[in-house]
Amino acid sequence: MHDDNSGQAAHATLPPTCKPYRSTPVFTEVTVPPRLLRSHRTAPATWALIHVLEGRLLYRVLEPPSERLLDPAAAPGLVEPRVPHEVTLLGPVRFQVVFHRLAEAEGEDMVAAAATRPEG
């Protein structure tokens, strides 16, 4: 296991117009959903930041392969849209995931929602 500073896990950046829209509860080694420990992806146009509050975890991007050790002193792990990834817990840990999307996508969602609302 190592901190690979050459891959996507290390060099991705959140687009400047991204805004947070949802966060998970704080997970621990006991409460983490099993799906986070195996390959999964975010929704289209959805980024995520993995914030480690206590302990350590390994954030692994599967395509192209790279990994990064996350702890409270490290910058959050950035998950890009539709990129397969997983985390490995390295002992007791507390972490939270905050989901982001482009501000323009929020506006499009509101327009789509308004268009499907029944008239009253």
Secondary structure as UniProt FT lines:
FT   TURN            5..6
FT   HELIX           8..11
FT   TURN            16..17
FT   STRAND          18..23
FT   STRAND          27..28
FT   TURN            29..31
FT   HELIX           34..37
FT   TURN            44..45
FT   STRAND          46..62
FT   TURN            63..64
FT   STRAND          65..70
FT   TURN            72..73
FT   STRAND          77..79
FT   TURN            81..82
FT   STRAND          85..102
FT   HELIX           103..116
//
